[in-house]
């Protein structure tokens, strides 16, 4: 059915349909031509081509000028619907192009959720009509969505290396080792990594940025264990460490409150903290609308002021 319709549909143009609508409104070709700033022969040609394409008469002469036939009335309704749709599309484009409107999709690795919502909330106070779609997940999932350009940009500590990106440095991201306050090593100074060889390490799941840092630490120090107990979130790890199940490598930005309240302690281990960085990252091929560009600029320039203090 679609193949039978397409040949004549391909011949229709918006210019022809607007010309037809103008003739119906005016009742004659000369007045329609003046309204369209065209010559009467040009409008007559549009009407002839339109009727030829459709294959049925669209206008007939009535007592007060040209009036649409039954097919013409159907075409007039279609023309009006298309015009309304185009107006709506234009309004949508204006919103997307304007810095004061639009939707921005932001990915945040789970560790960054301790500061990113506050940062984004400050932006929304300035641009109240920009909507932010926030996705929180582990690094692997977030980077995959960035690769597929499902996100405008992401906040992460480890930019991807398997596809081209643009990145901006936000601020420092120290990694520490935490323990329960009553841990035997709590309060001891200059602890060597060798002294941790018998400890049970509590680990994030594979694919997370924190797990990547822990694995690299294990790989550089042969005395450390190669595995440990795995947990799916920083919150669970913190609770497990407080319960005395083991120690953990973790972002200092995730444990500020617990350290302040002495529910956790940071072990004074030689070579730590491991100083990582926070970045805002986008796919190199991603083209920003003004709303996304405004948010990117805000995060890149002001992100450091919202990082938790160790």
GUFILO-261914 format. One record per residue (C-alpha): residue number from 1; x, y, z. Coordinates in nm, 3 decimals, always signed. Example, Ala and Ser with C-alpha at 12.3 -4.5 7.8 and 13.67 -1.06 7.14 Angstrom:
// residues 2
num->1 c1->+1.230 c2->-0.450 c3->+0.780 $
num->2 c1->+1.367 c2->-0.106 c3->+0.714 $
This chain:
// residues 310
num->1 c1->+0.000 c2->+0.000 c3->+0.000 $
num->2 c1->+0.280 c2->+0.243 c3->+0.091 $
num->3 c1->+0.457 c2->+0.176 c3->-0.240 $
num->4 c1->+0.141 c2->+0.273 c3->-0.434 $
num->5 c1->+0.108 c2->+0.600 c3->-0.240 $
num->6 c1->+0.470 c2->+0.709 c3->-0.252 $
num->7 c1->+0.498 c2->+0.811 c3->-0.622 $
num->8 c1->+0.245 c2->+1.096 c3->-0.591 $
num->9 c1->+0.343 c2->+1.178 c3->-0.234 $
num->10 c1->+0.696 c2->+1.244 c3->-0.352 $
num->11 c1->+0.564 c2->+1.509 c3->-0.590 $
num->12 c1->+0.386 c2->+1.713 c3->-0.322 $
num->13 c1->+0.566 c2->+2.016 c3->-0.187 $
num->14 c1->+0.491 c2->+2.250 c3->+0.101 $
num->15 c1->+0.502 c2->+2.541 c3->-0.145 $
num->16 c1->+0.221 c2->+2.384 c3->-0.351 $
num->17 c1->+0.012 c2->+2.315 c3->-0.043 $
num->18 c1->+0.057 c2->+2.669 c3->+0.088 $
num->19 c1->-0.039 c2->+2.806 c3->-0.254 $
num->20 c1->-0.353 c2->+2.592 c3->-0.257 $
num->21 c1->-0.445 c2->+2.707 c3->+0.096 $
num->22 c1->-0.394 c2->+3.073 c3->-0.005 $
num->23 c1->-0.627 c2->+3.031 c3->-0.305 $
num->24 c1->-0.897 c2->+2.877 c3->-0.083 $
num->25 c1->-0.863 c2->+3.166 c3->+0.164 $
num->26 c1->-0.871 c2->+3.434 c3->-0.107 $
num->27 c1->-1.126 c2->+3.273 c3->-0.340 $
num->28 c1->-0.922 c2->+3.357 c3->-0.650 $
num->29 c1->-0.573 c2->+3.316 c3->-0.787 $
num->30 c1->-0.488 c2->+3.684 c3->-0.827 $
num->31 c1->-0.551 c2->+3.771 c3->-0.458 $
num->32 c1->-0.367 c2->+3.457 c3->-0.345 $
num->33 c1->-0.069 c2->+3.552 c3->-0.562 $
num->34 c1->-0.052 c2->+3.898 c3->-0.402 $
num->35 c1->-0.064 c2->+3.742 c3->-0.053 $
num->36 c1->+0.217 c2->+3.502 c3->-0.146 $
num->37 c1->+0.421 c2->+3.771 c3->-0.329 $
num->38 c1->+0.408 c2->+3.559 c3->-0.646 $
num->39 c1->+0.269 c2->+3.609 c3->-0.995 $
num->40 c1->-0.072 c2->+3.460 c3->-1.080 $
num->41 c1->+0.083 c2->+3.228 c3->-1.344 $
num->42 c1->+0.322 c2->+3.090 c3->-1.077 $
num->43 c1->+0.030 c2->+3.012 c3->-0.845 $
num->44 c1->-0.169 c2->+2.859 c3->-1.132 $
num->45 c1->+0.130 c2->+2.636 c3->-1.212 $
num->46 c1->+0.151 c2->+2.521 c3->-0.850 $
num->47 c1->-0.219 c2->+2.429 c3->-0.852 $
num->48 c1->-0.190 c2->+2.245 c3->-1.183 $
num->49 c1->+0.112 c2->+2.044 c3->-1.062 $
num->50 c1->-0.069 c2->+1.967 c3->-0.736 $
num->51 c1->-0.382 c2->+1.837 c3->-0.909 $
num->52 c1->-0.171 c2->+1.640 c3->-1.156 $
num->53 c1->+0.019 c2->+1.473 c3->-0.872 $
num->54 c1->-0.294 c2->+1.386 c3->-0.674 $
num->55 c1->-0.500 c2->+1.293 c3->-0.978 $
num->56 c1->-0.832 c2->+1.455 c3->-0.882 $
num->57 c1->-0.970 c2->+1.812 c3->-0.900 $
num->58 c1->-0.908 c2->+2.017 c3->-0.588 $
num->59 c1->-1.098 c2->+2.338 c3->-0.672 $
num->60 c1->-1.423 c2->+2.422 c3->-0.841 $
num->61 c1->-1.588 c2->+2.754 c3->-0.921 $
num->62 c1->-1.868 c2->+2.861 c3->-0.691 $
num->63 c1->-2.088 c2->+3.170 c3->-0.672 $
num->64 c1->-1.822 c2->+3.366 c3->-0.483 $
num->65 c1->-1.504 c2->+3.232 c3->-0.639 $
num->66 c1->-1.296 c2->+2.916 c3->-0.617 $
num->67 c1->-1.397 c2->+2.666 c3->-0.348 $
num->68 c1->-1.238 c2->+2.331 c3->-0.253 $
num->69 c1->-1.383 c2->+2.003 c3->-0.373 $
num->70 c1->-1.422 c2->+1.712 c3->-0.130 $
num->71 c1->-1.062 c2->+1.609 c3->-0.203 $
num->72 c1->-0.961 c2->+1.973 c3->-0.172 $
num->73 c1->-1.118 c2->+1.999 c3->+0.174 $
num->74 c1->-0.923 c2->+1.693 c3->+0.284 $
num->75 c1->-0.603 c2->+1.843 c3->+0.147 $
num->76 c1->-0.680 c2->+2.173 c3->+0.320 $
num->77 c1->-0.717 c2->+1.991 c3->+0.655 $
num->78 c1->-0.390 c2->+1.809 c3->+0.594 $
num->79 c1->-0.216 c2->+2.138 c3->+0.504 $
num->80 c1->-0.337 c2->+2.301 c3->+0.826 $
num->81 c1->-0.220 c2->+2.001 c3->+1.033 $
num->82 c1->+0.122 c2->+2.010 c3->+0.871 $
num->83 c1->+0.147 c2->+2.384 c3->+0.931 $
num->84 c1->+0.058 c2->+2.341 c3->+1.298 $
num->85 c1->+0.316 c2->+2.063 c3->+1.330 $
num->86 c1->+0.582 c2->+2.284 c3->+1.172 $
num->87 c1->+0.501 c2->+2.569 c3->+1.410 $
num->88 c1->+0.529 c2->+2.329 c3->+1.704 $
num->89 c1->+0.858 c2->+2.197 c3->+1.569 $
num->90 c1->+0.988 c2->+2.551 c3->+1.536 $
num->91 c1->+0.897 c2->+2.628 c3->+1.897 $
num->92 c1->+1.077 c2->+2.311 c3->+2.008 $
num->93 c1->+1.386 c2->+2.410 c3->+1.811 $
num->94 c1->+1.385 c2->+2.754 c3->+1.969 $
num->95 c1->+1.375 c2->+2.593 c3->+2.313 $
num->96 c1->+1.658 c2->+2.356 c3->+2.227 $
num->97 c1->+1.870 c2->+2.635 c3->+2.080 $
num->98 c1->+1.815 c2->+2.871 c3->+2.369 $
num->99 c1->+2.042 c2->+2.855 c3->+2.671 $
num->100 c1->+1.739 c2->+2.916 c3->+2.893 $
num->101 c1->+1.564 c2->+2.599 c3->+2.777 $
num->102 c1->+1.639 c2->+2.240 c3->+2.685 $
num->103 c1->+1.720 c2->+1.903 c3->+2.835 $
num->104 c1->+2.072 c2->+1.791 c3->+2.925 $
num->105 c1->+2.159 c2->+1.427 c3->+2.994 $
num->106 c1->+2.443 c2->+1.384 c3->+3.247 $
num->107 c1->+2.608 c2->+1.063 c3->+3.361 $
num->108 c1->+2.768 c2->+1.047 c3->+3.704 $
num->109 c1->+2.981 c2->+0.760 c3->+3.831 $
num->110 c1->+2.850 c2->+0.640 c3->+4.166 $
num->111 c1->+3.136 c2->+0.792 c3->+4.367 $
num->112 c1->+3.058 c2->+1.137 c3->+4.223 $
num->113 c1->+2.703 c2->+1.130 c3->+4.357 $
num->114 c1->+2.840 c2->+1.269 c3->+4.685 $
num->115 c1->+2.892 c2->+1.609 c3->+4.524 $
num->116 c1->+2.743 c2->+1.613 c3->+4.171 $
num->117 c1->+2.376 c2->+1.667 c3->+4.273 $
num->118 c1->+2.469 c2->+1.978 c3->+4.475 $
num->119 c1->+2.672 c2->+2.111 c3->+4.182 $
num->120 c1->+2.389 c2->+2.050 c3->+3.934 $
num->121 c1->+2.134 c2->+2.200 c3->+4.172 $
num->122 c1->+2.331 c2->+2.526 c3->+4.179 $
num->123 c1->+2.325 c2->+2.538 c3->+3.800 $
num->124 c1->+1.947 c2->+2.487 c3->+3.800 $
num->125 c1->+1.906 c2->+2.788 c3->+4.028 $
num->126 c1->+2.056 c2->+3.000 c3->+3.752 $
num->127 c1->+1.888 c2->+2.828 c3->+3.456 $
num->128 c1->+1.555 c2->+2.729 c3->+3.602 $
num->129 c1->+1.400 c2->+2.616 c3->+3.273 $
num->130 c1->+1.679 c2->+2.374 c3->+3.177 $
num->131 c1->+1.594 c2->+2.017 c3->+3.270 $
num->132 c1->+1.870 c2->+1.778 c3->+3.372 $
num->133 c1->+1.841 c2->+1.402 c3->+3.326 $
num->134 c1->+2.083 c2->+1.249 c3->+3.578 $
num->135 c1->+2.207 c2->+0.892 c3->+3.543 $
num->136 c1->+2.410 c2->+0.745 c3->+3.831 $
num->137 c1->+2.594 c2->+0.417 c3->+3.770 $
num->138 c1->+2.930 c2->+0.249 c3->+3.793 $
num->139 c1->+3.207 c2->+0.361 c3->+3.560 $
num->140 c1->+3.169 c2->+0.079 c3->+3.308 $
num->141 c1->+2.799 c2->+0.142 c3->+3.255 $
num->142 c1->+2.839 c2->+0.520 c3->+3.243 $
num->143 c1->+3.125 c2->+0.510 c3->+2.992 $
num->144 c1->+2.930 c2->+0.272 c3->+2.767 $
num->145 c1->+2.639 c2->+0.517 c3->+2.755 $
num->146 c1->+2.886 c2->+0.798 c3->+2.684 $
num->147 c1->+3.034 c2->+0.594 c3->+2.400 $
num->148 c1->+2.689 c2->+0.539 c3->+2.250 $
num->149 c1->+2.622 c2->+0.914 c3->+2.289 $
num->150 c1->+2.320 c2->+0.848 c3->+2.511 $
num->151 c1->+2.466 c2->+1.114 c3->+2.742 $
num->152 c1->+2.568 c2->+1.470 c3->+2.670 $
num->153 c1->+2.859 c2->+1.429 c3->+2.910 $
num->154 c1->+2.970 c2->+1.250 c3->+3.225 $
num->155 c1->+3.157 c2->+1.318 c3->+3.548 $
num->156 c1->+3.420 c2->+1.053 c3->+3.617 $
num->157 c1->+3.757 c2->+0.998 c3->+3.776 $
num->158 c1->+3.891 c2->+0.780 c3->+3.493 $
num->159 c1->+3.820 c2->+0.904 c3->+3.138 $
num->160 c1->+3.778 c2->+0.622 c3->+2.886 $
num->161 c1->+4.067 c2->+0.524 c3->+2.663 $
num->162 c1->+3.886 c2->+0.306 c3->+2.405 $
num->163 c1->+3.720 c2->+0.596 c3->+2.224 $
num->164 c1->+3.804 c2->+0.962 c3->+2.161 $
num->165 c1->+3.679 c2->+1.211 c3->+2.419 $
num->166 c1->+3.713 c2->+1.572 c3->+2.520 $
num->167 c1->+3.778 c2->+1.622 c3->+2.891 $
num->168 c1->+3.818 c2->+1.906 c3->+3.138 $
num->169 c1->+3.986 c2->+1.875 c3->+3.477 $
num->170 c1->+3.756 c2->+1.952 c3->+3.771 $
num->171 c1->+3.966 c2->+1.886 c3->+4.080 $
num->172 c1->+4.165 c2->+1.639 c3->+4.288 $
num->173 c1->+4.017 c2->+1.306 c3->+4.388 $
num->174 c1->+4.222 c2->+1.140 c3->+4.668 $
num->175 c1->+4.184 c2->+0.769 c3->+4.744 $
num->176 c1->+4.247 c2->+0.646 c3->+5.101 $
num->177 c1->+4.225 c2->+0.324 c3->+5.300 $
num->178 c1->+3.956 c2->+0.322 c3->+5.569 $
num->179 c1->+3.912 c2->+0.103 c3->+5.875 $
num->180 c1->+3.690 c2->+0.079 c3->+6.181 $
num->181 c1->+3.799 c2->+0.309 c3->+6.471 $
num->182 c1->+3.893 c2->+0.007 c3->+6.685 $
num->183 c1->+4.108 c2->-0.152 c3->+6.416 $
num->184 c1->+4.457 c2->-0.251 c3->+6.547 $
num->185 c1->+4.625 c2->-0.022 c3->+6.293 $
num->186 c1->+4.404 c2->+0.279 c3->+6.368 $
num->187 c1->+4.620 c2->+0.562 c3->+6.499 $
num->188 c1->+4.946 c2->+0.402 c3->+6.386 $
num->189 c1->+5.173 c2->+0.621 c3->+6.175 $
num->190 c1->+5.350 c2->+0.539 c3->+5.850 $
num->191 c1->+5.201 c2->+0.196 c3->+5.798 $
num->192 c1->+5.373 c2->-0.003 c3->+5.521 $
num->193 c1->+5.169 c2->-0.184 c3->+5.259 $
num->194 c1->+5.335 c2->-0.507 c3->+5.371 $
num->195 c1->+5.160 c2->-0.469 c3->+5.708 $
num->196 c1->+4.825 c2->-0.498 c3->+5.526 $
num->197 c1->+4.897 c2->-0.834 c3->+5.362 $
num->198 c1->+4.682 c2->-1.027 c3->+5.608 $
num->199 c1->+4.393 c2->-0.781 c3->+5.601 $
num->200 c1->+4.059 c2->-0.856 c3->+5.438 $
num->201 c1->+3.997 c2->-0.597 c3->+5.169 $
num->202 c1->+3.640 c2->-0.502 c3->+5.087 $
num->203 c1->+3.613 c2->-0.431 c3->+4.715 $
num->204 c1->+3.378 c2->-0.261 c3->+4.473 $
num->205 c1->+3.249 c2->-0.468 c3->+4.183 $
num->206 c1->+3.457 c2->-0.503 c3->+3.864 $
num->207 c1->+3.392 c2->-0.212 c3->+3.629 $
num->208 c1->+3.384 c2->+0.056 c3->+3.897 $
num->209 c1->+3.651 c2->+0.326 c3->+3.913 $
num->210 c1->+3.730 c2->+0.248 c3->+4.277 $
num->211 c1->+3.789 c2->-0.118 c3->+4.191 $
num->212 c1->+4.025 c2->-0.015 c3->+3.912 $
num->213 c1->+4.234 c2->+0.187 c3->+4.159 $
num->214 c1->+4.238 c2->-0.101 c3->+4.409 $
num->215 c1->+4.344 c2->-0.353 c3->+4.144 $
num->216 c1->+4.629 c2->-0.126 c3->+4.033 $
num->217 c1->+4.742 c2->-0.090 c3->+4.395 $
num->218 c1->+4.740 c2->-0.469 c3->+4.434 $
num->219 c1->+4.930 c2->-0.515 c3->+4.107 $
num->220 c1->+5.208 c2->-0.275 c3->+4.215 $
num->221 c1->+5.251 c2->-0.436 c3->+4.557 $
num->222 c1->+5.308 c2->-0.809 c3->+4.552 $
num->223 c1->+5.257 c2->-0.838 c3->+4.926 $
num->224 c1->+4.891 c2->-0.731 c3->+4.903 $
num->225 c1->+4.611 c2->-0.982 c3->+4.843 $
num->226 c1->+4.474 c2->-1.023 c3->+4.493 $
num->227 c1->+4.110 c2->-1.044 c3->+4.593 $
num->228 c1->+3.865 c2->-0.982 c3->+4.873 $
num->229 c1->+3.496 c2->-0.950 c3->+4.949 $
num->230 c1->+3.301 c2->-0.770 c3->+4.677 $
num->231 c1->+3.020 c2->-0.520 c3->+4.735 $
num->232 c1->+2.801 c2->-0.329 c3->+4.492 $
num->233 c1->+2.816 c2->+0.017 c3->+4.645 $
num->234 c1->+3.031 c2->+0.250 c3->+4.854 $
num->235 c1->+2.758 c2->+0.274 c3->+5.116 $
num->236 c1->+2.761 c2->-0.104 c3->+5.173 $
num->237 c1->+3.140 c2->-0.104 c3->+5.193 $
num->238 c1->+3.134 c2->+0.174 c3->+5.454 $
num->239 c1->+2.884 c2->-0.015 c3->+5.667 $
num->240 c1->+3.087 c2->-0.336 c3->+5.637 $
num->241 c1->+3.409 c2->-0.159 c3->+5.738 $
num->242 c1->+3.234 c2->-0.003 c3->+6.038 $
num->243 c1->+3.117 c2->-0.352 c3->+6.134 $
num->244 c1->+3.476 c2->-0.475 c3->+6.136 $
num->245 c1->+3.454 c2->-0.699 c3->+5.828 $
num->246 c1->+3.772 c2->-0.556 c3->+5.678 $
num->247 c1->+3.939 c2->-0.247 c3->+5.532 $
num->248 c1->+3.885 c2->-0.077 c3->+5.197 $
num->249 c1->+4.037 c2->+0.154 c3->+4.940 $
num->250 c1->+3.781 c2->+0.426 c3->+4.883 $
num->251 c1->+3.740 c2->+0.783 c3->+4.765 $
num->252 c1->+3.788 c2->+1.031 c3->+5.047 $
num->253 c1->+3.495 c2->+1.222 c3->+4.899 $
num->254 c1->+3.259 c2->+0.941 c3->+4.999 $
num->255 c1->+3.351 c2->+0.923 c3->+5.368 $
num->256 c1->+3.379 c2->+1.283 c3->+5.484 $
num->257 c1->+3.090 c2->+1.261 c3->+5.732 $
num->258 c1->+3.198 c2->+0.924 c3->+5.873 $
num->259 c1->+3.556 c2->+1.042 c3->+5.928 $
num->260 c1->+3.439 c2->+1.360 c3->+6.095 $
num->261 c1->+3.211 c2->+1.166 c3->+6.329 $
num->262 c1->+3.481 c2->+0.904 c3->+6.396 $
num->263 c1->+3.268 c2->+0.621 c3->+6.270 $
num->264 c1->+3.555 c2->+0.546 c3->+6.031 $
num->265 c1->+3.925 c2->+0.627 c3->+6.032 $
num->266 c1->+4.171 c2->+0.681 c3->+5.751 $
num->267 c1->+4.480 c2->+0.464 c3->+5.791 $
num->268 c1->+4.812 c2->+0.645 c3->+5.762 $
num->269 c1->+4.960 c2->+0.422 c3->+5.492 $
num->270 c1->+5.285 c2->+0.504 c3->+5.311 $
num->271 c1->+5.220 c2->+0.609 c3->+4.950 $
num->272 c1->+4.863 c2->+0.712 c3->+5.021 $
num->273 c1->+4.645 c2->+0.893 c3->+4.945 $
num->274 c1->+4.646 c2->+0.796 c3->+4.579 $
num->275 c1->+4.581 c2->+1.122 c3->+4.403 $
num->276 c1->+4.336 c2->+1.075 c3->+4.120 $
num->277 c1->+4.144 c2->+1.351 c3->+3.943 $
num->278 c1->+3.785 c2->+1.435 c3->+3.862 $
num->279 c1->+3.699 c2->+1.512 c3->+3.500 $
num->280 c1->+3.397 c2->+1.618 c3->+3.301 $
num->281 c1->+3.405 c2->+1.414 c3->+2.979 $
num->282 c1->+3.214 c2->+1.407 c3->+2.651 $
num->283 c1->+3.236 c2->+1.196 c3->+2.336 $
num->284 c1->+3.457 c2->+1.375 c3->+2.087 $
num->285 c1->+3.181 c2->+1.360 c3->+1.823 $
num->286 c1->+2.908 c2->+1.492 c3->+2.052 $
num->287 c1->+2.771 c2->+1.827 c3->+1.941 $
num->288 c1->+2.628 c2->+2.035 c3->+2.223 $
num->289 c1->+2.311 c2->+2.239 c3->+2.211 $
num->290 c1->+2.349 c2->+2.571 c3->+2.400 $
num->291 c1->+2.189 c2->+2.428 c3->+2.717 $
num->292 c1->+2.440 c2->+2.140 c3->+2.732 $
num->293 c1->+2.729 c2->+2.376 c3->+2.657 $
num->294 c1->+2.621 c2->+2.606 c3->+2.940 $
num->295 c1->+2.611 c2->+2.317 c3->+3.188 $
num->296 c1->+2.946 c2->+2.179 c3->+3.068 $
num->297 c1->+3.106 c2->+2.521 c3->+3.118 $
num->298 c1->+2.953 c2->+2.556 c3->+3.464 $
num->299 c1->+3.073 c2->+2.213 c3->+3.580 $
num->300 c1->+3.424 c2->+2.260 c3->+3.436 $
num->301 c1->+3.469 c2->+2.603 c3->+3.596 $
num->302 c1->+3.294 c2->+2.552 c3->+3.929 $
num->303 c1->+3.311 c2->+2.179 c3->+4.002 $
num->304 c1->+3.617 c2->+2.211 c3->+4.225 $
num->305 c1->+3.425 c2->+2.432 c3->+4.469 $
num->306 c1->+3.171 c2->+2.156 c3->+4.536 $
num->307 c1->+3.412 c2->+1.873 c3->+4.605 $
num->308 c1->+3.389 c2->+1.745 c3->+4.965 $
num->309 c1->+3.683 c2->+1.843 c3->+5.183 $
num->310 c1->+3.885 c2->+1.542 c3->+5.302 $
